[in-house]
Amino acid sequence: MIAMTIASMPTSPRQPLTGVRVLDLSRVLAGPWCTQTLADLGADVIKVERPSSPDHSGGDDTRGWGPPFLKDRDGQDTAEAAYYLGTNRNKRSITVDVSRPEGQTLIRRIAEQSDVFVENYKVGDMARYGLDASSLRALNPRLVYCSITGFGQTGPYRDRAGYDYAVQGMGGLMSVTGPSRAEIADDQSGGGPQKVGVAVADLFTGMYASTAILAALRHRDLTGEGQSIDMALLDTQVAMLANLGANYLTTGVAPQRVGNAHQNIVPYQVFEVADGHMIVAVGNDSQFAKFCEVAGCAELARDPRFERNAGRVRHRQHLVPQLAALMKQRMRADWLAALEAAKVPCGPINDLADVFADPQVQHREMTVHMPHPLADTLRLVASPMKFSATPVQYRRPPPLLGEHTAQVLTELGLRAEEIDALKRANAI
């Protein structure tokens, strides 16, 4: 498998966010996804986690969200879950108990020397600790303060805890994901609304948050003033509805589930073939005509009902069964070769073993190998961002809990005896 390794990584004296310090009080997924993106771009991300306690709790919850866990050099499970490893590279970890006055003072000191503050605590928690946006920006007016919650800092749901799964349901995504009513009736196997296989509301919120932070940094560079950013999973999920949201707002008709088909394009769906399934993604009328030639049904492309996409959408119940019957007659490899030669978009349905063995994925170096203190090597999914002048660098593996506490506090100017005093007070 072709993968980028530390030795083969391009180096650059600077990255886009070199010199930007991010104080990260987020955990689980949306916040860490945001800050990993910033870290990949060169920011110094200081991840603040709960200190270990006698019951072994502490740190980001996802450290324990396994199996699977990273294997050590003897093949035994470590305490580092793959979930945590996938969202926290290029960061430094410090442990601080923000519920203690000494911990709050420490966070304020770091915030005074930071450019960005990211948190995903419940609404009001940061204010209770004196670490809310107004308090910290009074100390550092240049600070960009980003809050990530389920429902935002305002509104009737502001005090509710927000989880990706619930937000996918509340935000409409599950109403358009899953088998159609016709599919359920045909196979009698049940079914209904389904969530997406990964936590897309969290991930999209993290990406929107990173974009918002970059925009706020640009504004600060021009004006000298930071600002507050209020990100909500539900807002993001509603925005993600994209064309389906526009469809509803244009017509007043709520889209229904169409399974693996497309609401606005036909044929654009999964088809059963002789040895499995594949995707056909016809995007325009010319491609449909080419598809029909390959499939041996050129007359369908000349049928007035089907020659234009709008007609194919309106008459999909007549067209799709005919295409489905044809697709079952040939093997997937035959279809893929013929359709690709005709420039008709199509593709297999890969599992993750297929994905990471794919020659294009390997060529694009979408796996990165990093050293890790507990294992010989750590394999992670690489960043998709490709820069010509300032490539992403993989500087640090996901940190161990509190790995950099002494280092960061020393950089902050604390003496060894001060750090020891904070340890005795259980503040770090």
N, C-alpha and C positions, 0 to 999 in steps of 0.2 A: 504494500500500500504506500503510495506517495503521500508524504506528510511533511509539513514544515517543522523543522527541529530548531532548537536554540542556535545550534552552530550555523544553520543555513539561513537564518532570518536576516533580512536586510536591516542595516543599522543606519541611523540618521542622528545627527547631533541634536535635532529638535523634532518634536511632534507637534501637531496642531494645538494641543492643550498643554504643552510643556510650560511649567511655571504656575499652572492653575491648581490650587489646593481645594479638594472637596472633602468636607466633613460629613460622613455618611452615617446617619442614625437610622437607617432602614434595614429591614430584614425580610426574609422569605423571597419574593420574586419581583414585584413591580419596581420597588426601589433599587434592589441590587442589580436588576437588569439595566436600569438607567445608569447607575454608577459604574458598572462594568464597561458600558459603552464609553463613558467619559474616561475611564482608566485606560481602555484600549487606545484612545486618542492622545494619551500622554499625561492626563491629569494625575496628580498625586492624591489618591483616594484613601482617606483614613477611615476604616470601617470600625465603628464603635459598637462593641458587643457587651452583653451582660457577663460579669465575672462568673467563673465556675462556683457552684455552691456545694455543700456537703452531699446533696442528693444527685450530684453530677449534672444538674441542669445548668444552663448557661450558654451564651453564644447565640448565634442565629439558629432559629428552630430547625432550619433545613439541614444543619450539620447532622442531625439524627434521622432525617427522612429517608430511610433505607430499610432493607436492601434495595439496590446494590450499594456496597461501600467500596472504597479504594482498598485494594489488596496491598499488604506490605511485602517486603522482600522474601518473606517465608510463605507467601500465599494466604495469609490470614487477614480477615477483615480488620481495617482500622476504624477509627471513630468518624472518618470523613465520608459522608454520603455523596454519591455521584450528583445528586440534586444540588447540594451546596457547591461542589466543585465546578459545576457548569455555569455558575453565575457570579463568581467572586475572584476571578484572576486579576492580576495587576494591582491588587489592593494591599494595604497594610492593615493589620488587625490590632486594635488596642481594646482592653477591657476596662470599662468604667461603669460604675453603678450610678446612673443619673438620678436615682431616687434619694441619694445622699447629698447633703449640701456640699461636701468636698468634691463629689463627682460633678455636680452642677457648675461649681466654680471652675473646674478643669475644662469642661466643655466650653464655657464662656471664653476662657483664655485661648483655646484652640480656634474658636470661631472668630476671635478678633484678628487672627492671622490667616483666615481662610477666605476663599473667593465664593464658595458655594456651600450651602447647608442643605442636606436632603434628609427628610424624616417621614416615616409613615405610621406615627403613633395615632391613637384615637384623638378626635377633635377635643381640645382642651388640655390634653396631657402635657404638652410642651409648655403651655402657659402656667400650669401648676408647678412646673419645675423651674420657671423663670427662663425658659429656653425657646419661647415663642418668637415669631418673626419681629414683632415690634421691640422686644427686649434686646434681641441680638443685633438688630439693625441700628439700634440706638448706640451700641458699642462699635459697630462697624457698618457705616452707611453704604459701603460698597458691596455688602454681602447680598448674594442672590440666594433667597431662601425658598426652597421648594417643598411643599407639603403634598403627600400622596395619601389619599384615603379612599374608602369605598364610594362615598357619596358627596365629598366636598366639604368645605368649611361652612357652608350656608345651606339653608333649606330644611324641610321637615325631616329628612332622613340623616341629617348631619351626624347624629350621635350613634347611628347604627354601625356595627362592624361590617366590613365589606369583604366578600370572598368572591373569587373569580367565578366559581360555579354558579352561585346565586345571581351574580351580575349578568352572566351569559343568559340566564333565564329572564331576569327583569328587563334587560336591555334589548330583548327581541331576537337575539341571535339563535337561541334554541327553537324559536317558533318557525325558523326557516331552515333548520338543520335536522336531518333525519329522513327516513323514508316517507314518500308521499302517501296519501291515503289510499291511492290506487295500488301501490306496491304492498301495503299492509293487507289490503283485501285480497290481492292475488296470492300471496304466499301463506296467509293465515298464521304467520309466526309471531304476530304481535308487533311491537315497535311503537315508536312515537318520537317526540322531540328528543334530540340528542345534543350533548355538549360537544365542542370541538376537542380533538384528542390532546391538545396542549392548552395551557391556560392563556388563551389569546387576549383576554381582557387585561390581565396582568402585564403580559409582554408588550402589548400595544401602549398601555399606559406608561410603561417604562420608556418606550421609544419616544412617545410624545413628550414625556418629561425631559428627556435628554435634548430634544429639539428646542423645547421652551427655554431650558437653561442656557443653551448656546445663544439663543436670540437675546436673552436677558444679559448675558455677558457682553454681547455686541453693543447693546444699549448702554451698559455701564461704561464700556470703553469710550463711547461717544459723549456721555453726560457726566460720568463719575458717580452715578447713583445706581445702587442695586435696587432690587424690588422683590416682591413676594409672588410666588407661583402656586396656584391652587389646582392640583390635578386630582381628578376623581375617576375611579374605574367605570362608574355608570356613564358619565359623560363620554368617556372614550369609547365604551361599547356602543352607545348611540351613534357616535360619529363614524364608527367602523361599519355601520350598516350601508354606507356608501350608496351604490345605485339602488339598493332595495329601499333605503330610507327615502331617496328621491322619488322612487316609484310610488311609494305610499303618499308622500306629500303632494305629488302631482295629481293622483287619482282619487285619494281617500279610500282606496281598497288595500287592505292588508295582504301582503304576499303570503302564499301558503308554501308548505314544504314541497319540494320537487325532487327529493332524494339526491342522486348524483347528477341530476340534470342542471341546467342553467335557467334562471328566470327569464332572461331576455335574448338568448341565442339558442338556436337549434340547427343541427345536432351538436351538442356540447355537453358530453356526459360519459359515463361508464357504459361499455357494452360487453356482454358476454361473448367470448369467442370459443373456438373448439377446445382449447386447452386452458381456459381461465378467463381473465377479464383484462380490459385495456381501456384507455381513454381516447376518445375522438373529440377534438376541440376545434370545430369548424368556426372560423371567425368572420367570414364574409361570403358573399354569393359566389365569387370566383372559386374559393376553396371548396364550396359545396359542389360545384360542377365537377371539379377535379376528383373529389371524393366519390361522386356517383360514377365517374368513368372507371376508377379503380375497382369499385364494388360491382361493376357490370349492370348498373341501373341508370344509365345516362338519361333515360326518359323521365326520371323523377325530377331532374334538374330543369326539365322543360315544362313540367306540369305547372300551370298558373298558380296553383295553391302553394307551391314549394320553391319557385324560382327566386323569390326574395325572402330575406330573413323574417320580415314581419309576418308574411304568410306562413312560414314554417312554424313560427311561434304560435300563431292562431290555430294551426292545424296539426300541431305536434302529435295529437292522439291518433291521427291517420298515418303520419309519416314514420314516426319512430318504430312502431311494430314492424313495418316493412324493412327498415334498416337493421333492426335487431335480428330478424330472421336471416338476413344476408351475412351479418357479422359472425354468426354461429357456424358458418360453413368453412371457415378457414382458421388456421393456427395463428397465434399471436405474432410469432416471428414473421410470418408471411405478410400479415397486415401491416406491421410496423415498417418492414422494408419497402413495401409498395407505397404506402401513404407518405413515408418520409421522402421517397424518390419523387413523388408528385407534389411535394411541398405542402402537404396537408398536415396541420398540427395534430400530433398524436403522441402517445407515450404509454409505457408500462405502469403498473402500480407496484412500486418497489417496497419491500420491507427495509429496515434500516441496514441490514447486512448488504442488501443490494445497493443501497444509497452510497455507503462508504466504499464499496468496491467499484462504483461507476467511474469510468475513465475521465469523464468531464469533472466530476467532483474531486477526483484525485489530482487532475491537472490544475484545478483552481486552489489546491492546497487547503481544503476545508477541514483537515484534521491537523492539529498542532500537538507536538510532543514537548512536554516541559518536564524539567526535573522536579522532584518533590522530596521533602525531607523524610517521608515515610515510605517511599517506594522508589524503584529504579527509574521509572518514568510514569508520566501521567499523560493520557491522551484526552484532548478536549476538542470540541467543535470550534473551529477558528472563526475569527471575525469575517463577515462578508465584505467589509469596506476595503477597497483597493485604491491606494493613493499612488500617484506617480512620483511625488517628491517627498512625502512624509508618511511612509508606510506604517501600518500598525506594528507595534513591537510587543512581544510577549516577555515582559520584564520579570514578572513574579508569578509563581503558582498561587492558587488560592491559599491564603494564609492560615496557619494554625491559630487556634483561639488565643488571642493576646500575644501573638508572636512578636509584635513590634511595639508593645507598650513602653518598655524602657527606652527604646530608640526614639520614639516620637516625643516622649516627655523630656528626654535629654535635649532634643532639638528645640523644644519649647523653652528651654532654659532652666528646667528644674534640676536641682542638685540631687545626688544619690540619696542623701538623708531625707530629702523631701519626698522622693519616690517611695522610700521605705516607710515613711510616716503614712502615706496614702494607702499602702498595702496593709499596714496595721489597722487602719480605720476601715478596711474592707471597701474602700472607695474604688480601688482598681484590682 
